[in-house]
């Protein structure tokens, strides 16, 4: 079994995942830092910004976090919009004026592709 360790900021070494050697059927596992379990890589969303290309928390943990925080996040987004409404609308209007042809072309392409 091959382990993968990285040096932390304090000099400590931490295992971030391992590959279980099962002959030809090797399974790549990763440690979920939320539920503290080693899970197969397909249990994680991809994340190009991370060193291993997958998120630090498994799909189930991310979903639970989303469910627990969606109302709070929605309220914050509403507050931000109401506070900055004029700036947001101006930015949208400027974008539409600047990219009118591009937007119309995409709309036309969508209508042609999705005829009933």
N, C-alpha and C positions, 0 to 999 in steps of 0.2 A: 504494500500500500504506500503510495507516494504522498507526502504531505507538502503543503505550501505554507510557508511562514514569511511574515514581513516584520521588519523592525518598527516598533511604535516610536512615537516622539520621545518617550522616556527611556528608550533603549531596550524595552522589553520586547520579546518575540511573541507574536500571536498567530495562531493557525487560522487561516481564512477559508480553507476548504481542502478537500483532498479527492483523489481519484481512487475508488475501490477497484483493485485489480481482480477482475473476475474472468480472466482469460480474454477472449474476444469481446465479451459483453461488458466492457469496462463502463462504469457509471460515474459521471462527474457529479460530485456533491459540493454543496456550498453551505456555510453556516449562516443561519438567519439570526441576526443580532437582537431581534424582538422576541421570538418564541424560543430562542436558544436551541434550535434543532439543526441537524445536518440534513439537507433536503436535496433532491436532484435539481440540476440547473433549470429544467423546464418549469419548476415551481417559482421562478423568479422572472420579473419583467426585465427586458434588456435596458441597458443604460450605457450609452457610448462614452459618457464622461467618467465612468468608473474603471479602475485598473483591470478588472476581469470582465467587463462588458455587461454585467448584470447588476441589478439593484441590491442594496444591502439588506432589504427586508423581503420576505417571500410574498407571493401574491395574496395569500389569505391575510397576513398581517397588514399589508397596505390597504386591502379592502376594509378591514375592521377599522383602521385609522380614518379612512375616508368616511365611513358611515358615522363614526363618532364625532367627526368634525365638520360635516357638510353644512349643517345649519349655521354654525358660527362663521364659516368661510363665506357662505352666502350673504349673511348680514354684513360682514366686512366689505364684500364686493359692492353691495348696495350703497353702503355709506360712502365708499370711495367714489362711486359713480355720481351720487348726489352732490358730493363736495366738489367734484371736478367736472361736472356735466358740461359746462360751456367749453372747456378746453378739449374734452373728448369729442364733442360734436364738431368743433372746429377742425380738429385733426382728421376726423372721418371725412368731413366735407372736402378738405384740401386733398386728401388721398383720392377721393372719387373724381375730383376735377382733374387731377394730375394723371390718373390712370383710367380715364373714361373708356378709351378704345380697348384696352386690355380687359376691363370688366365686361364690356358689351360682347367681346369675342368669347369670353368664357361662358356668359349667359347663353349665347347663341349655340355654342357647342353642347352645353347641358341640355337645352331644349331639343336639339336634334337627336341626342343620344337617349333621351327619356320621353319620346313620343308615346302617346297612349293609343 
